[in-house]
Each structure stands twice: as C-alpha cells, then as structure tokens.
C-alpha cells in the first residue's frame, strides 16, 4: 500500500512537470501565429508569424513594408531576394543558408512557404536590416524596434544627422562628387516665398500638414548657408513673417545623406503654394493663394488610386479561390473610371493591369505628381470568421481624410464596421499628401469573399470611395 502510494505520487509529479513543457511545445508549431509588433504597434500580416522548431518566422512582406526594403520572388528557383540600400540578401525556400552581398551564411531555419507567403527567420533578417528583435515571454510576442539610423518622421522639421570627422569644413557634394547648391536666403513677402541659392538647380517638393496648418517645402541636393543658422548645433533657423498667410518660417538642414533642406511655413489659415518661377534654377519664387487644395497646371485635383499587389505578388488568397490582386485592380479601375467623369479631378493609377510595382515606387509616383490625395485599395485576410471594413492612415495630415472616407465606405460594404485605425503601412507612410489604405472586407471569409467579387457590390463601393474623395476635396 505504501509502495503504491509512493508510485502514484511520483507519477503525478512527473505529469505535473511535463504539462508546461507539453503546452509550450504545442504552442510552438501551431497555426495560431505569434503576435508581431513594430515600434510598439501590432502588425497585421496576411500569414501570422509563428514559431517553427523554436525559431520565430515572419512573413517577408511585413519586413518590406516596415523597413522600406524591396522583395523579389523567383518562382522557378523558389528564391527570395531582399534589397535595402547596399545590403542584398538572397534565400531559397527549404535551404538553411543565405547569401549576404555574395557571402554565404548559415540560417537558424530554412525559409518556408505558407499559403503563398514566404516566412523567414526574423532574427537573421532583423540583425542584417537595422532593427532590434526581442521576445517577450509574458505576452509571447515578437517586438521589432527600428534603430535610430532608420530615419526620422517626415512630418516636421527635425535635427539633422551629425557630421562625422571634418566634413563640415568641406564643400557639400552629391553622390557623383558635384558641388550642391548653397541656399543663401529664404524670405517671405506678403504673398511670396523667395528662395535663392548661389548656383545650380533647385527642385522642390511641396506637401501640406494639418492640425495646425503648415506647408512643407523639401529641397533635395541642397545645403543651407551657415549664416542662416540661428541654432548652429541643429543647423536650423526661423524668421517671423508679415505675410497675410504665414505666421512664421522655419528651416533646417533636414538631412545630410543625401543633402536635403526643409522649409516649414506655419500658416494662419488654409492656403496653397504654387511655383511662379525658378524651377530648376537657383532662384525660386512661390506664390501663396487662399484655399485648401493645390491644383496642378490643369486646374484639377490630382488623385492617385493604388490597387495593391500585382503580378508575382498576388496578395491574400480568397476563400473562393481567387487572388486579392484581382479584386484590388477591379475596384481601382472602377474608382478611376468614375473619377474621370469628375470635371475637377484628374485621376491616376499606380497600376492598371496585372503588373508588380514596388511599394516605394507607388509612393514616389504620387509624390512626383504632387498629388492631392492617395487611396490604396486592398482586401483583408485572417481567418474564415473574420469580418468587417477598416480604413487605415499613418500621418497626422491623413486623419480627417480617413474619417471622411470611412463614413462613406463602411455603410456601402454592409460589412461589420471595424473603424478607422493608424498603422505604418509603407504606402501611406512615405507619401507626402493625405493618404489612406482601405481594407474593404475579409477575403478569408467565404461570404464576404463571394460578395467582394460581385459586380454590383464593387460598383456600389467604388461610388462610395469617389464620394469620400469628393467630400475631402470639398467638391459638391
């Protein structure tokens, strides 16, 4: 009897010791996925990160969106190539090795392909792409944090990177070794912004910010004359303006790699800035006019429609067997065609067929156009029971547009209203104008998936998107 009692107690103790290990092991290779956070915000990948044989694996598209990397997929070779600045990483599905700028390195785990998405070892990628990785054992989540060299928020004047060595005593040159223009004066008259350099060509970009109202002018490949600095340590200065439109003018050497001068006009009210003369010369003259929009030379508002994904990047797989890229393009074309009927709007598309456009190129396309609005169209995906419509923004100047659009979009879909959310999706992070990303519905939901590919539904949603654009631009 005593021996049986001891044996029973030992058995119970052994079971108790094994339970946590069994529970932990079950969680490691499950399809539930691991929560992923970037700079404190939870990300929503199409295929959730997961732990496979004790290695955390992350969908490659998340890395591309958040770090500005370019990702290429070679279907025949089953090869993934990630490029960021001077770093090029190549991996092959199911092979536990990578090539970094031609040098081979062993991986903790081989890349895997799940539901059309490539998952890579997160720590290897992060440590080679300039971010820190931490595993929180309490929340059982992965936390990615961008290192300080990752770049500054583009919405305000910031302190520039510090020079190294004696570079401050040398003339500034571009990537080709040519001297860049030195801006000698920045003046604000009653209605004009006047910028003069010693030589060269000035090619500014302009975008508005709201809450409070500001107009930002970026001049790449240019430096400020130190005589303009009121604070030499931050390479910045400011002036008080007597303009009826501008209360103050602030400027800084915003960046030195590459050289960029930023000028911020603190506005007294809503106004637009257009260049009267001096583009591609050393003397710029910009004219301020009252009003909220900055129409182009055609006298129309420029609106960019961005159908997400395309070609080798199919996006999410719909429950009815079709690809997200098909839905995005169909919706984008319908919105574009409706906008063409608006006399005050000049619409553009980042793609109008089944082609692949990198995320940064989509943003650059809109920025180069000096577009007034940017709308990216997507279908969502998670699990079969997920449902609803979401509208995303990132920058503060896009909040109003997101709220206006969602007011029209959610009722038009008829799906659950999941609200307006902030997320650092690449295409709404790098665009200079108010920019939003629409998740119309869940393609992973069989009911919503079938509805989203219905022609009548798409026409109704397209009309709602156009209504949101018109209200934002204050077009009756």
JOPEPE-V606441 format. One record per residue. N is the residue number from 1. PSI is psi in whole degrees, -180 to 180 (999 if undefined). NEAR is the number of other ideal C-beta (glycine too) atoms within 8 Angstrom. D_LAST is the distance of its C-alpha to the last C-alpha in Angstrom with 1 decimal. Layout:
# JOPEPE-V606441
n=N psi=PSI near=NEAR d_last=D_LAST
n=N psi=PSI near=NEAR d_last=D_LAST
This chain:
# JOPEPE-V606441
n=1 psi=-46 near=4 d_last=90.4
n=2 psi=-40 near=5 d_last=89.8
n=3 psi=-41 near=6 d_last=89.2
n=4 psi=-40 near=7 d_last=86.6
n=5 psi=-45 near=8 d_last=84.8
n=6 psi=-42 near=8 d_last=84.7
n=7 psi=-42 near=8 d_last=83.4
n=8 psi=-44 near=8 d_last=80.7
n=9 psi=-41 near=8 d_last=79.6
n=10 psi=-37 near=8 d_last=79.4
n=11 psi=-44 near=8 d_last=77.3
n=12 psi=-40 near=8 d_last=74.9
n=13 psi=-41 near=8 d_last=74.6
n=14 psi=-42 near=8 d_last=74.0
n=15 psi=-43 near=8 d_last=71.2
n=16 psi=-37 near=7 d_last=69.6
n=17 psi=-31 near=8 d_last=69.7
n=18 psi=-28 near=8 d_last=68.2
n=19 psi=-52 near=8 d_last=65.3
n=20 psi=-40 near=7 d_last=63.1
n=21 psi=-40 near=8 d_last=63.9
n=22 psi=-42 near=8 d_last=63.0
n=23 psi=-42 near=8 d_last=59.8
n=24 psi=-43 near=8 d_last=58.9
n=25 psi=-39 near=8 d_last=59.8
n=26 psi=-33 near=8 d_last=57.7
n=27 psi=-18 near=9 d_last=54.7
n=28 psi=-37 near=10 d_last=55.2
n=29 psi=35 near=8 d_last=54.6
n=30 psi=165 near=8 d_last=52.2
n=31 psi=-1 near=4 d_last=48.8
n=32 psi=-28 near=6 d_last=47.1
n=33 psi=167 near=9 d_last=46.5
n=34 psi=132 near=11 d_last=46.6
n=35 psi=139 near=10 d_last=43.8
n=36 psi=127 near=14 d_last=42.7
n=37 psi=140 near=12 d_last=41.3
n=38 psi=119 near=12 d_last=40.1
n=39 psi=39 near=8 d_last=40.2
n=40 psi=-6 near=4 d_last=40.2
n=41 psi=135 near=9 d_last=37.2
n=42 psi=134 near=6 d_last=38.0
n=43 psi=161 near=10 d_last=36.9
n=44 psi=76 near=5 d_last=36.0
n=45 psi=157 near=12 d_last=37.8
n=46 psi=-41 near=9 d_last=37.8
n=47 psi=121 near=9 d_last=41.5
n=48 psi=148 near=9 d_last=42.7
n=49 psi=154 near=15 d_last=45.4
n=50 psi=162 near=13 d_last=48.9
n=51 psi=120 near=11 d_last=52.5
n=52 psi=113 near=11 d_last=54.7
n=53 psi=49 near=7 d_last=58.4
n=54 psi=12 near=5 d_last=57.7
n=55 psi=128 near=9 d_last=55.2
n=56 psi=124 near=12 d_last=51.5
n=57 psi=136 near=13 d_last=49.4
n=58 psi=140 near=15 d_last=45.7
n=59 psi=135 near=13 d_last=43.2
n=60 psi=-29 near=14 d_last=42.9
n=61 psi=-31 near=11 d_last=39.1
n=62 psi=-44 near=13 d_last=38.8
n=63 psi=-43 near=15 d_last=41.0
n=64 psi=-44 near=14 d_last=39.0
n=65 psi=-42 near=10 d_last=35.7
n=66 psi=-26 near=12 d_last=37.1
n=67 psi=0 near=12 d_last=39.5
n=68 psi=23 near=9 d_last=37.7
n=69 psi=159 near=10 d_last=40.5
n=70 psi=134 near=9 d_last=40.4
n=71 psi=129 near=12 d_last=41.8
n=72 psi=141 near=7 d_last=43.3
n=73 psi=125 near=9 d_last=44.9
n=74 psi=104 near=9 d_last=47.7
n=75 psi=-43 near=6 d_last=48.1
n=76 psi=-44 near=4 d_last=51.5
n=77 psi=-7 near=6 d_last=53.1
n=78 psi=48 near=9 d_last=51.2
n=79 psi=138 near=10 d_last=50.6
n=80 psi=131 near=15 d_last=47.9
n=81 psi=126 near=11 d_last=47.4
n=82 psi=126 near=17 d_last=45.6
n=83 psi=128 near=10 d_last=45.1
n=84 psi=111 near=10 d_last=44.1
n=85 psi=-119 near=3 d_last=45.0
n=86 psi=0 near=4 d_last=48.8
n=87 psi=129 near=11 d_last=49.4
n=88 psi=120 near=9 d_last=49.6
n=89 psi=130 near=13 d_last=50.6
n=90 psi=133 near=10 d_last=51.6
n=91 psi=156 near=15 d_last=52.6
n=92 psi=135 near=11 d_last=53.7
n=93 psi=133 near=12 d_last=53.0
n=94 psi=9 near=7 d_last=56.2
n=95 psi=121 near=8 d_last=58.0
n=96 psi=49 near=7 d_last=58.7
n=97 psi=155 near=10 d_last=58.5
n=98 psi=157 near=10 d_last=55.9
n=99 psi=121 near=11 d_last=56.0
n=100 psi=108 near=11 d_last=54.7
n=101 psi=41 near=7 d_last=54.7
n=102 psi=-7 near=4 d_last=57.5
n=103 psi=125 near=6 d_last=59.6
n=104 psi=144 near=7 d_last=60.2
n=105 psi=140 near=9 d_last=59.8
n=106 psi=143 near=5 d_last=60.6
n=107 psi=153 near=12 d_last=57.9
n=108 psi=-32 near=7 d_last=58.4
n=109 psi=151 near=11 d_last=57.0
n=110 psi=146 near=8 d_last=55.9
n=111 psi=146 near=15 d_last=52.2
n=112 psi=157 near=11 d_last=51.2
n=113 psi=118 near=9 d_last=48.6
n=114 psi=121 near=7 d_last=47.0
n=115 psi=42 near=6 d_last=44.4
n=116 psi=5 near=6 d_last=43.5
n=117 psi=135 near=12 d_last=43.1
n=118 psi=127 near=11 d_last=45.7
n=119 psi=132 near=15 d_last=47.1
n=120 psi=155 near=13 d_last=49.1
n=121 psi=119 near=13 d_last=51.4
n=122 psi=-39 near=13 d_last=49.1
n=123 psi=-40 near=9 d_last=51.8
n=124 psi=-48 near=12 d_last=52.8
n=125 psi=-47 near=14 d_last=49.3
n=126 psi=-44 near=11 d_last=48.4
n=127 psi=-18 near=7 d_last=51.6
n=128 psi=-1 near=8 d_last=51.0
n=129 psi=10 near=13 d_last=47.3
n=130 psi=33 near=8 d_last=47.4
n=131 psi=157 near=11 d_last=46.6
n=132 psi=145 near=7 d_last=48.8
n=133 psi=133 near=11 d_last=49.4
n=134 psi=142 near=7 d_last=50.7
n=135 psi=123 near=8 d_last=51.7
n=136 psi=113 near=9 d_last=51.5
n=137 psi=-22 near=4 d_last=54.2
n=138 psi=-52 near=4 d_last=53.0
n=139 psi=-9 near=5 d_last=49.4
n=140 psi=54 near=8 d_last=50.6
n=141 psi=158 near=10 d_last=47.6
n=142 psi=131 near=15 d_last=47.2
n=143 psi=119 near=9 d_last=45.7
n=144 psi=134 near=14 d_last=44.7
n=145 psi=124 near=9 d_last=44.3
n=146 psi=135 near=12 d_last=43.2
n=147 psi=158 near=8 d_last=45.9
n=148 psi=-27 near=4 d_last=45.2
n=149 psi=-2 near=5 d_last=45.3
n=150 psi=-15 near=8 d_last=42.3
n=151 psi=161 near=4 d_last=39.9
n=152 psi=158 near=4 d_last=37.8
n=153 psi=127 near=5 d_last=34.3
n=154 psi=12 near=6 d_last=32.1
n=155 psi=-2 near=8 d_last=29.9
n=156 psi=170 near=6 d_last=32.2
n=157 psi=132 near=9 d_last=35.2
n=158 psi=166 near=8 d_last=38.3
n=159 psi=134 near=6 d_last=42.0
n=160 psi=167 near=11 d_last=43.0
n=161 psi=150 near=6 d_last=45.7
n=162 psi=141 near=4 d_last=49.1
n=163 psi=155 near=7 d_last=51.1
n=164 psi=151 near=4 d_last=54.3
n=165 psi=-142 near=4 d_last=57.7
n=166 psi=27 near=5 d_last=57.9
n=167 psi=-23 near=7 d_last=54.6
n=168 psi=-22 near=5 d_last=53.5
n=169 psi=-1 near=4 d_last=56.2
n=170 psi=147 near=6 d_last=55.2
n=171 psi=143 near=4 d_last=52.6
n=172 psi=135 near=9 d_last=49.4
n=173 psi=157 near=8 d_last=49.1
n=174 psi=-172 near=9 d_last=46.7
n=175 psi=-22 near=4 d_last=47.6
n=176 psi=4 near=5 d_last=49.5
n=177 psi=6 near=5 d_last=51.5
n=178 psi=144 near=6 d_last=49.7
n=179 psi=137 near=8 d_last=49.2
n=180 psi=155 near=12 d_last=45.6
n=181 psi=144 near=14 d_last=44.2
n=182 psi=118 near=12 d_last=45.0
n=183 psi=120 near=16 d_last=42.3
n=184 psi=-28 near=9 d_last=44.2
n=185 psi=146 near=8 d_last=41.6
n=186 psi=114 near=12 d_last=38.1
n=187 psi=146 near=8 d_last=37.0
n=188 psi=113 near=13 d_last=33.9
n=189 psi=-163 near=7 d_last=33.8
n=190 psi=-42 near=6 d_last=31.4
n=191 psi=9 near=9 d_last=28.6
n=192 psi=143 near=11 d_last=30.3
n=193 psi=122 near=15 d_last=31.6
n=194 psi=124 near=13 d_last=34.9
n=195 psi=126 near=17 d_last=36.7
n=196 psi=132 near=9 d_last=40.1
n=197 psi=167 near=13 d_last=42.4
n=198 psi=-28 near=8 d_last=46.1
n=199 psi=-178 near=7 d_last=45.5
n=200 psi=-165 near=11 d_last=43.7
n=201 psi=129 near=7 d_last=40.0
n=202 psi=128 near=17 d_last=37.1
n=203 psi=81 near=9 d_last=34.3
n=204 psi=156 near=11 d_last=31.7
n=205 psi=150 near=10 d_last=28.8
n=206 psi=136 near=13 d_last=26.0
n=207 psi=149 near=11 d_last=23.9
n=208 psi=156 near=12 d_last=22.3
n=209 psi=150 near=13 d_last=23.4
n=210 psi=154 near=9 d_last=22.0
n=211 psi=63 near=7 d_last=24.0
n=212 psi=173 near=6 d_last=25.3
n=213 psi=128 near=13 d_last=23.3
n=214 psi=155 near=11 d_last=25.4
n=215 psi=129 near=14 d_last=25.3
n=216 psi=130 near=14 d_last=28.0
n=217 psi=119 near=15 d_last=29.8
n=218 psi=132 near=12 d_last=32.3
n=219 psi=102 near=14 d_last=35.0
n=220 psi=159 near=9 d_last=37.2
n=221 psi=47 near=11 d_last=40.8
n=222 psi=155 near=15 d_last=41.3
n=223 psi=157 near=11 d_last=43.3
n=224 psi=141 near=14 d_last=43.4
n=225 psi=128 near=9 d_last=46.4
n=226 psi=-22 near=7 d_last=48.4
n=227 psi=-19 near=5 d_last=48.6
n=228 psi=-13 near=12 d_last=44.9
n=229 psi=131 near=10 d_last=45.7
n=230 psi=-17 near=6 d_last=45.9
n=231 psi=100 near=8 d_last=46.7
n=232 psi=-32 near=6 d_last=48.9
n=233 psi=-36 near=4 d_last=49.1
n=234 psi=1 near=8 d_last=45.4
n=235 psi=51 near=12 d_last=45.0
n=236 psi=166 near=13 d_last=42.2
n=237 psi=177 near=11 d_last=41.5
n=238 psi=159 near=9 d_last=39.1
n=239 psi=152 near=9 d_last=38.6
n=240 psi=136 near=6 d_last=37.2
n=241 psi=145 near=10 d_last=34.6
n=242 psi=8 near=5 d_last=34.4
n=243 psi=149 near=11 d_last=30.9
n=244 psi=-16 near=5 d_last=28.2
n=245 psi=-31 near=11 d_last=26.0
n=246 psi=131 near=12 d_last=28.6
n=247 psi=-31 near=7 d_last=31.1
n=248 psi=154 near=10 d_last=33.3
n=249 psi=124 near=14 d_last=33.9
n=250 psi=147 near=11 d_last=35.6
n=251 psi=158 near=14 d_last=37.0
n=252 psi=160 near=15 d_last=39.4
n=253 psi=89 near=12 d_last=41.3
n=254 psi=-35 near=10 d_last=38.9
n=255 psi=154 near=9 d_last=41.0
n=256 psi=-3 near=9 d_last=44.3
n=257 psi=82 near=5 d_last=44.3
n=258 psi=168 near=9 d_last=42.5
n=259 psi=131 near=14 d_last=42.2
n=260 psi=131 near=12 d_last=38.8
n=261 psi=133 near=14 d_last=37.9
n=262 psi=133 near=12 d_last=34.9
n=263 psi=129 near=14 d_last=33.4
n=264 psi=123 near=13 d_last=31.1
n=265 psi=116 near=16 d_last=29.3
n=266 psi=113 near=11 d_last=28.9
n=267 psi=148 near=13 d_last=25.9
n=268 psi=-19 near=8 d_last=25.7
n=269 psi=-172 near=7 d_last=21.9
n=270 psi=130 near=7 d_last=18.9
n=271 psi=163 near=12 d_last=19.7
n=272 psi=154 near=12 d_last=20.0
n=273 psi=127 near=13 d_last=23.3
n=274 psi=150 near=8 d_last=24.0
n=275 psi=120 near=11 d_last=27.6
n=276 psi=-37 near=8 d_last=28.9
n=277 psi=167 near=8 d_last=32.3
n=278 psi=-4 near=11 d_last=34.9
n=279 psi=135 near=9 d_last=33.5
n=280 psi=22 near=5 d_last=36.6
n=281 psi=-175 near=9 d_last=38.8
n=282 psi=2 near=11 d_last=40.5
n=283 psi=108 near=11 d_last=38.4
n=284 psi=141 near=14 d_last=34.6
n=285 psi=116 near=11 d_last=32.4
n=286 psi=142 near=14 d_last=28.9
n=287 psi=131 near=10 d_last=26.6
n=288 psi=137 near=13 d_last=24.2
n=289 psi=142 near=8 d_last=21.1
n=290 psi=142 near=7 d_last=19.0
n=291 psi=158 near=7 d_last=15.6
n=292 psi=-18 near=5 d_last=14.8
n=293 psi=161 near=9 d_last=14.5
n=294 psi=82 near=10 d_last=17.4
n=295 psi=149 near=10 d_last=16.3
n=296 psi=-169 near=11 d_last=19.4
n=297 psi=-23 near=3 d_last=21.4
n=298 psi=-7 near=6 d_last=19.2
n=299 psi=13 near=5 d_last=16.4
n=300 psi=155 near=10 d_last=14.3
n=301 psi=136 near=13 d_last=13.7
n=302 psi=122 near=13 d_last=16.6
n=303 psi=125 near=16 d_last=16.3
n=304 psi=126 near=15 d_last=19.7
n=305 psi=128 near=14 d_last=20.4
n=306 psi=96 near=15 d_last=23.9
n=307 psi=115 near=15 d_last=25.7
n=308 psi=155 near=12 d_last=28.6
n=309 psi=-158 near=12 d_last=32.3
n=310 psi=146 near=13 d_last=33.7
n=311 psi=-120 near=7 d_last=37.1
n=312 psi=-8 near=6 d_last=39.9
n=313 psi=89 near=10 d_last=37.6
n=314 psi=-14 near=10 d_last=36.7
n=315 psi=-152 near=12 d_last=35.3
n=316 psi=152 near=12 d_last=36.1
n=317 psi=123 near=11 d_last=38.1
n=318 psi=154 near=15 d_last=36.5
n=319 psi=-24 near=10 d_last=38.7
n=320 psi=8 near=8 d_last=38.5
n=321 psi=4 near=5 d_last=39.9
n=322 psi=170 near=9 d_last=37.0
n=323 psi=150 near=11 d_last=35.7
n=324 psi=-37 near=16 d_last=32.5
n=325 psi=-32 near=15 d_last=31.9
n=326 psi=-46 near=9 d_last=31.4
n=327 psi=-46 near=15 d_last=28.8
n=328 psi=-43 near=16 d_last=26.9
n=329 psi=-43 near=14 d_last=27.0
n=330 psi=-44 near=10 d_last=26.0
n=331 psi=-43 near=15 d_last=22.9
n=332 psi=-42 near=15 d_last=22.1
n=333 psi=-38 near=11 d_last=22.4
n=334 psi=-42 near=11 d_last=20.2
n=335 psi=-45 near=15 d_last=17.3
n=336 psi=-47 near=12 d_last=18.2
n=337 psi=-38 near=8 d_last=18.3
n=338 psi=-40 near=11 d_last=14.8
n=339 psi=-30 near=13 d_last=13.4
n=340 psi=-21 near=7 d_last=15.5
n=341 psi=-7 near=5 d_last=13.5
n=342 psi=120 near=10 d_last=10.4
n=343 psi=-22 near=4 d_last=11.2
n=344 psi=6 near=7 d_last=10.2
n=345 psi=136 near=13 d_last=12.1
n=346 psi=101 near=9 d_last=15.8
n=347 psi=152 near=11 d_last=17.2
n=348 psi=157 near=12 d_last=20.8
n=349 psi=141 near=12 d_last=23.2
n=350 psi=-27 near=12 d_last=26.2
n=351 psi=143 near=12 d_last=28.1
n=352 psi=13 near=7 d_last=27.5
n=353 psi=-171 near=5 d_last=30.9
n=354 psi=68 near=6 d_last=33.7
n=355 psi=161 near=7 d_last=34.5
n=356 psi=128 near=9 d_last=35.1
n=357 psi=119 near=9 d_last=33.3
n=358 psi=152 near=7 d_last=34.7
n=359 psi=-45 near=11 d_last=32.5
n=360 psi=-33 near=10 d_last=33.0
n=361 psi=-31 near=9 d_last=32.2
n=362 psi=-46 near=13 d_last=28.8
n=363 psi=-41 near=14 d_last=28.0
n=364 psi=-38 near=9 d_last=29.7
n=365 psi=-47 near=12 d_last=27.6
n=366 psi=-41 near=17 d_last=24.3
n=367 psi=-41 near=14 d_last=26.1
n=368 psi=-29 near=6 d_last=27.5
n=369 psi=-14 near=10 d_last=24.2
n=370 psi=46 near=12 d_last=22.9
n=371 psi=156 near=13 d_last=19.9
n=372 psi=-33 near=11 d_last=16.9
n=373 psi=154 near=15 d_last=16.9
n=374 psi=127 near=16 d_last=19.6
n=375 psi=116 near=15 d_last=19.6
n=376 psi=131 near=14 d_last=23.1
n=377 psi=130 near=14 d_last=23.6
n=378 psi=164 near=13 d_last=26.9
n=379 psi=140 near=15 d_last=29.0
n=380 psi=167 near=14 d_last=31.1
n=381 psi=134 near=11 d_last=34.9
n=382 psi=-90 near=7 d_last=37.7
n=383 psi=170 near=5 d_last=39.8
n=384 psi=-29 near=7 d_last=39.6
n=385 psi=-5 near=5 d_last=38.7
n=386 psi=143 near=11 d_last=35.8
n=387 psi=150 near=10 d_last=32.5
n=388 psi=169 near=11 d_last=28.9
n=389 psi=136 near=15 d_last=25.6
n=390 psi=148 near=11 d_last=25.3
n=391 psi=127 near=17 d_last=22.9
n=392 psi=147 near=15 d_last=24.8
n=393 psi=170 near=15 d_last=24.3
n=394 psi=-52 near=11 d_last=27.1
n=395 psi=155 near=12 d_last=26.2
n=396 psi=-28 near=8 d_last=25.1
n=397 psi=-3 near=12 d_last=22.1
n=398 psi=-4 near=13 d_last=20.7
n=399 psi=-48 near=10 d_last=21.1
n=400 psi=-44 near=9 d_last=17.7
n=401 psi=-42 near=14 d_last=16.1
n=402 psi=-43 near=13 d_last=18.8
n=403 psi=-41 near=10 d_last=18.1
n=404 psi=-47 near=11 d_last=14.4
n=405 psi=-45 near=16 d_last=15.2
n=406 psi=-32 near=14 d_last=18.3
n=407 psi=-33 near=9 d_last=16.5
n=408 psi=-39 near=13 d_last=14.9
n=409 psi=-50 near=16 d_last=17.9
n=410 psi=-48 near=11 d_last=20.9
n=411 psi=-32 near=8 d_last=20.2
n=412 psi=-37 near=10 d_last=19.4
n=413 psi=-35 near=11 d_last=22.8
n=414 psi=1 near=4 d_last=24.7
n=415 psi=174 near=11 d_last=27.0
n=416 psi=142 near=6 d_last=28.4
n=417 psi=106 near=8 d_last=26.0
n=418 psi=1 near=8 d_last=27.8
n=419 psi=-178 near=7 d_last=25.3
n=420 psi=133 near=10 d_last=24.1
n=421 psi=154 near=9 d_last=27.1
n=422 psi=131 near=6 d_last=28.2
n=423 psi=144 near=11 d_last=30.4
n=424 psi=52 near=10 d_last=31.6
n=425 psi=138 near=11 d_last=30.7
n=426 psi=-45 near=13 d_last=31.5
n=427 psi=-26 near=14 d_last=28.2
n=428 psi=-4 near=16 d_last=26.2
n=429 psi=-35 near=10 d_last=29.0
n=430 psi=-6 near=11 d_last=29.6
n=431 psi=144 near=12 d_last=26.0
n=432 psi=-16 near=10 d_last=25.1
n=433 psi=169 near=14 d_last=21.3
n=434 psi=126 near=12 d_last=19.6
n=435 psi=139 near=17 d_last=21.0
n=436 psi=158 near=15 d_last=21.3
n=437 psi=126 near=14 d_last=23.6
n=438 psi=126 near=15 d_last=22.9
n=439 psi=95 near=12 d_last=26.0
n=440 psi=-43 near=14 d_last=24.7
n=441 psi=-180 near=16 d_last=28.0
n=442 psi=112 near=14 d_last=31.8
n=443 psi=-21 near=16 d_last=33.4
n=444 psi=-15 near=13 d_last=36.7
n=445 psi=119 near=13 d_last=36.0
n=446 psi=-40 near=8 d_last=37.3
n=447 psi=-50 near=7 d_last=34.9
n=448 psi=-37 near=12 d_last=31.7
n=449 psi=-48 near=16 d_last=33.0
n=450 psi=-40 near=10 d_last=33.4
n=451 psi=-40 near=9 d_last=30.0
n=452 psi=-24 near=14 d_last=28.2
n=453 psi=9 near=12 d_last=29.8
n=454 psi=132 near=8 d_last=28.7
n=455 psi=-45 near=5 d_last=26.5
n=456 psi=-39 near=6 d_last=24.5
n=457 psi=-46 near=10 d_last=24.0
n=458 psi=-40 near=13 d_last=22.8
n=459 psi=-41 near=9 d_last=20.2
n=460 psi=-44 near=9 d_last=18.9
n=461 psi=-39 near=13 d_last=18.9
n=462 psi=-42 near=12 d_last=17.3
n=463 psi=-37 near=10 d_last=14.3
n=464 psi=-41 near=12 d_last=14.2
n=465 psi=-43 near=16 d_last=14.6
n=466 psi=-40 near=12 d_last=11.7
n=467 psi=-40 near=9 d_last=9.5
n=468 psi=-40 near=15 d_last=11.2
n=469 psi=-45 near=14 d_last=10.8
n=470 psi=-41 near=11 d_last=7.1
n=471 psi=-40 near=10 d_last=7.3
n=472 psi=-36 near=12 d_last=10.3
n=473 psi=1 near=13 d_last=9.0
n=474 psi=44 near=6 d_last=6.4
n=475 psi=124 near=9 d_last=3.8
n=476 psi=999 near=2 d_last=0.0
